[in-house]
């Protein structure tokens, strides 16, 4: 049952409605929240507070609501409306976009924290032991104003924090310092540029080679890159033009962040070169990240969205809307068994 529909803000200022659920066990995991993605999805599903819904959870995918059981809807149910004001700012929605967002995410404290979480996440700097709760404490105590400050912390800064033992402080500082050398795609992804995911970060790394060259690229050069459309190119260009972002990059260099070579070790067989893949749903013989790594190793590319340029959509357990999109535009669909054959 949907007890309430809350709104959370991401690192780019996009607002996402979240269904607050009566806790339910799905495959051994207790779930009490599920994403509703955006206002269009809420209207498509017809979700209201008080509804009984079907929720899916596939692998490492965030649980989401896939169906409303309207025959079980109580007499008193409440429609959801996106807030007009969030974090003290007017919420807007650009024509042609599904996302509602705030215009100045950098001025929102909630966004600042989300940016910290993203920066140290597994696909970015991947700092073990540094989760949201510890980051919140560091921010609240004034020990870190932006992620670069993390690399200036000493054991003595952390030990005074409540419930922080000397040994745990030592371990955390060691974990942070061990991540000063990072592969360039991870660093680009960590910067949190709108529309730049893992695969785009890989594309940018292979073309530019260094963060300095990427930061100095002209808009026309970015637009000319394969797989980089005008919207993504403009987002990248604008990010590197902002003064606060330039200062942040300088600070990362100042605290000792260095980029290592991108590891391409593995099979000489590049039989997937020129092919583009999209994954949807959970896999059983491997994790989605393992599948991604093997596809890259054989020269394949991965994308988050399905287009006519997609070679294969790999469908696992409980696939999402990407499957419907693939069927609609006629992209070839394969299952996990067929994927394993391709990877041999």
Buried (B, 14 or more C-beta within 10 A) or exposed (E): BBEEBEBBBBBBBBBBBBBBBEEBEEEEEEBEBBBBBBBEBBEEBEBBBBBBBEBBBBBEBEBBBBEBEBEEBEEEEEEBEBEEEBBEBEBEBEEEEEBBBBEEBEEBEBBBBBBBBBBBBEBBBBBBEBEEEBBEBBBEEEBBEBBBBBBBBEBEBBBEBEEBEEEBBEBBBEBBEEBEEBBBBBBBBBBBBBBBBBBBBBBBBEBBBEBEEBBEBEBEBBBEBEBBEEEBBBBBBEBBEEEEBEEBBEBBEEEEBEBEEEEEEEEEEEEBEEBBBBBBBBBEEBEBBEBBEBBBBBBBBBBEEBEEEBBBBBBBBBBBBBBEBBEEEEBEBBEBEBBBEBBE
